[in-house]
Amino acid sequence: MEMKKRITVELRNRKPSEVKELVLDNCRSDDGKIVGLTSEFENLEFLSMINANLASISNLPKLGSLKKLELSDNRISNGLDVLAERTPNLTHLNLSGNKIKDISTLEPLKKLKNLESLDLFNCEVTMLNEYRESLFELLPNLTYLDGFDADDQEAPDSDPEADGDGLEEEDYDENGEVDGEEEEDEDDLEELSDEEEDEDLGEEEEEGVDEEEDEDEEDEEDQASPRGEKRKRDLDEEEDE
């Protein structure tokens, strides 16, 4: 799905200013650039554009409320200077799986005074000698790099999508289409199976009741039979007399 169309879908008849979370993962971008996103999303706090074929973030609009930005698995290699200008309150930035090779490429992040967490997994820059030491020196306000602090203590688990009151997100597959329909079908099948089992149990209980009634009737006949025979013998003896 194209990025612009995906944004329209995610809005769901709401105003951009009402959205706090926006997930645009796996959608297609034109010429590797951000399309359809505007500064009207003034209250946006969480933005995810994972695997969107982005080569540049030069079209990123002014998002003064944005705190968490997910850009992993794209083709970004430079141009990070726009982040300080357009997302000044950013606290979490994920650039994992991009084409960042040098520490110098990350120098513009010094202007992000609130940046606490930075992820660069699977970027060539992580292979450099003293990579971690250099980054913590470059970004003194940074608390976590690739999930660990300067003392190699792991960051606590957190759910970035649980911080706001944004839209309810649907799961999308790798083509940007809505996923989960198969799971709904499986749930329906399970419900039908449960209903069939209940019906079978009900039939078995009814059969059990019928069998018990039949047994009771047979017992009554057996009990009645000796009494009948005795009366018949008594009648026969009277006639003989």
N, C-alpha and C positions, 0 to 999 in steps of 0.2 A: 504494500500500500504506500502511496506517495505521502510524504511528510505533511504537506498542506492538507490533504484529505484526512489524514489521521488526526490532525489537530481539530478539525471540524467535528469528527466523530467523538473525540474525547470531551469536547465542550458540552455536548448533549443539551443544546439549547440554553446554556448558561453563558453569562458574560465572562470575558477573559479575566476581569478584575475579581471574579468570585472564585477563581481556581487557585489552589495552593499547591497542588501536586499535578505533574504532567509527565506521563510516560510515553515516549515516542520510539521505543526500542524496535529494531529490525525493520523500520520503514525506509523507503528510498528517498534520497536527497538529490536534488538537481546539481550536477557538476560538483558534487562533494561539498555543497554548502547548505547552511540552514535555510529553510524556506517556510514561510507562513507564520513564523513566530514573531510577535510584535511586543512593543513596550506596554501594550494594553494589559499584559499579564503582570500588572504592577504588584500584586500580592503573592506571586508565585514563590514558593520556598524550596520546592524540590523539583528538579528537572532531570529526566533520564533520556539520553539519546544513545544508547548502547547499540553497537553494530548497525549504524545508520549510514555507513559509507562516507563519513565526513572526512574531508581532507583539510578543511579550514573552518574556523569559528568566527571569521570576520563579520558574518551577518548576525551574530548574536546581538539581540536588542538590549536595551537598558533594562535590567531586572534588579532593582534596588533591594528587594526583599529576599532574593535568592540566597539560600544557605548551603544547599547540597546540589552538586552538579556531577552527573554520571556521564562520562564520555568514553568509556572503555570499548576496545575492539573496533576502533576506527583507523584512519590513516593520517592523523594529525602529527605534524613534524615541527611546527613552529607557530608563531602568531599568538602566543599566550598573553601578550601585552593588553589585549582587549578585555581580559577578565577583570583587571584592576579598575578599569574605567567603567565597565558596564555591570559588574557584579561585585561591588565593593564590600559587601557583607558576607561573602562566601566563607564558609567554615570547613567544608568537606569537598575535596576534588578528586575524582577518580579518572586517571588517564592511562590505566592499564591497557596493554595490548596495542599501543600506538607506536609511531615511528620516531620517538624521541631518543636521540643518540648522545647529546652533550648536556653537561650541567648548565652551560651558558643559555641553552634554550629555556631553562626554568628560571632564570634570573628575574624575569618580569613578575614572578609570583611574590617577590619581596614586598611588593606594594599591597598585597592582600594581608592587611594587618590582623585580620581575624581568622586566617587559615590555621586550622588545628590538625587536619588529617589530609594526607596526600598519598595516593596509591599509584605506583608506576610498575606494577608487575608486568613481566613480559615485554618491557621496553629495553632497548639496547643499553640505555644509560645505566641500568642496574648492574651491568657487567664491568663498569669502570672501577679501578682501584679506589678504595676509600669513598665509595659512592655514598654510603649513609652518613659518614662523618661530614662530607662536603655539603650534603643537603641540610643537615641540622645546623651547620655553620651559616649557610646561605639564608636559611629561614629560621631565625631564632625563636619565633612564636609557634613553630610547628611542634605538635605534641606527638603525633603518630605518623610514621612513614612505613608504608606497606604493612600496616596493621600492628606495628611495634614501636614503642618509644625508644629514646636514645639509650636506655638501659636494657633493651630487649624484652621489655614487659609488654605482653599482648594487650591490645585495646579491648575494652569490654564489648560484648555483643550489643548491637543496636539495630533497630528496624527503622531506616530512614523514611519509610512511607507511613510510619505511625505517628509522626510528629504534627501533622496538620489535619485539617478537616476537608481535604481535597476530595476529588471525585472517586467513586468506587472504580477500581481498575479491573479490567478484564484481562485474561491471559491471552497472549498472542503467540502464535508459532513463529518460526524463523522467517516466514513470508509476511509477517505483520497482520495475519488474519486471526480472527477470534478463535480461540482454542477452548476445549472443554466439552464440546458437544457429545463426544464419545462417552465421556464420564457420565453425562446425564442419561444417555441411553442405557448404560450399565446399571445405573440406579433404578431406572424404570423396570428393567428385567428382574432385578433383585426384589422389587416390590411385588411384581407379578408372581415370582416364585414363592414369596412368603404367603401371598393370598392362596395359592394353590395348595401349599402345605397345610394352611388352616382349614381349607375345605376338606382335604383328605382326612385330617384328624377328626373333623366333625362327622364325616361319614363312618369312620371306624368306631367312634363313640356310639353312634346310632345303631350300628350293627351289634355292638356289644350289648346294648340295652335290649334289642330284639332277642338275642340269644338267651339272655337271662330270663326274659319273660317266658320263652319257650320251655326252658328248664323248669321254671316254677309250675307251669301248666302240667308238665309231665309228672312232677312230684305229686301234684294234687290228684292226678289220675291214679298214680300208684297207691296213694293213701286211701283213695275211695274204693279201689277194687276189692280189697279183702273184706270190707264191711258189706259190700254188695253180695259177695259169695256166701257169707255167713247167713245173711237174711234169706237167701234162696234155699239154703240147707234147712233152715228152720221151717220154712213153708212146706217143703217136701215131707218132713217128718210129721207135721200136723196132718197132712193128707193121708199118710200111711196109717196113722192112728184112726 
